[in-house]
Amino acid sequence: MSQAPAPTDVTLPIFAAGDPFHVMVKPIGPICNLDCSYCFYLEKEAMFGGKSNFRMTEEQLDRFVRQYIESQPANIPEISFAFQGGEPTLMGVKYFRKVMELQKRYARPNIPIVNALQTNGTLLDDQWGEFLHEHQFLVGISVDGPEEQHNRYRFDKQGKGSFAEVMRGIKILQKHKVEFNTLTVVQADNAQDPAAIYDFLKSIGSTFFQFIPIVEHDQLLDAKEHQRPLLPILEANQASVAARSVSPAQWGYFLNGIFDRWIESNDVGHIFVQLFDMMLGIAVGYPPSLCVHAKTCGNAVALEHTGDLYACDHYVSPEFHLGNIADKTLGEMLESDQQKKFGNDKFDTLPKFCLDCDYLKYCHGACPKDRISLTPDGEEGLAYLCEGYMAFYKHSLPTLRKMAKCVAMGVPASEYERYGVVRNPAAPGRPTAPSGKIKRNDPCPCGSGRKYKKCCGPR
């Protein structure tokens, strides 16, 4: 891409948001070189009716970068860009070099900019490796486990498994010393053997694991094409879900198995699991760091390649359309009544069963998209995976609370079995539980002993 001056109509008056917000930008929309059978985003191509080339123009890119930087609150410690898709590497390195130019142009004094890229890894090469290392990208790699498990649902347009190409992409990242983490979709098959999944992810060099449960339910049936069958089954609570969806019992079994493997492998402080980090932070006194478990949502939005902004990555549909960055600024749309209501509805619509739950602060009803079950009293709005989460909380919280006491005393979380005896003599005294968000220079609540900005913060 050639250097070009900023478009004249990019100078909409900037309206700063009241709170920091996060945009998941999709520069190539839903287009992907793979055809993963459970992907909920590929069907979004139909929204554009064949009238799009599915590439964010330089003009819209300029608008986005400027607005995203300038619409953040004045006191934000850093600005984090996240590129996803579809498959964002289809845009090519040249396009992302333009992104770097624009970030430099619009950067705010003394506020660092960091970048993350979520990819299937199959298109990575040395050119990508050099670029990602040069600009210190954090790369998320989607991998569902060993070859048989990964290839069950993650294949290319010809139906060939993608495992070998993903492993080649990971080697590229390692060769060029690019920091990466892994994102594993948990479904009915790989949920059966959590220890094998854990050991595999560790064996390929990942030190930070993210797990996302697949719940394909009746509200999604009409959105799927016939060549991507859901194979629905009927659950006892009358929620119709795909056969490959992880069941509540499987989800609890899987999380407990991952947790136990983490403990028995003595990996506390060495291997980081996103959900465990968040729960430990809550036990220490921080608010939930993941939108899925936060009290409200609405500060994590999705930007399509057209410049259209949607309330959430899981709500990219006309009724949740907030506007276009050519007509409104990001800050204006984030502060709109429509988006505020969307965010507050997460808590305001919780059933009484959730409000009375002992684990409310760890869950907050999970993601509203999966509230398809009935409570024991027959009230609507219970998260489909509630049973699984509850099993996990009962299993893990006694240990995590011990770890939290270690963190509060300045002792590594890995010393949780002796937290009442061991005390770090260098610790300046027991800190009070934090009441706000984690700051960049705070000790990381995971207990690694590092500052938050150098540990789980960038994740």
Secondary structure, DSSP 8 states (H G I E B T S, - for coil): -------GGG-------SS--EEEE-TTTT--SB--TT-SSGGGGGGGTT-------HHHHHHHHHHHHHTS-TT-S-EEEEE-SS-GGGG-HHHHHHHHHHHHHH--TT--EEEEEEE-STT--HHHHHHHHHTT-EEEEE--SSHHHHHTT-BBTTS-B-HHHHHHHHHHHHHTT--EEEEEEE-TTGGG-HHHHHHHHHHTT--EEEEEE---BGGGGGGS-TTS---EEE-TTS-EEETTS--HHHHHHHHHHHHHHHHHTT-TTTSEEHHHHHHHHHHHT---SSGGGSS---SEEEE-TTSEEES-TT--SGGGEEEETTTS-HHHHHTSHHHHHHHHHHHHT--HHHHT-TTHHHHTTS-GGG--EE-TTS-EEE-TTHHHHHHHHHHHHHHHHHHHHHHHTT--GGGGGGTTT---TTS-S------S---TTSB-TTSSSSBGGGTTTT-
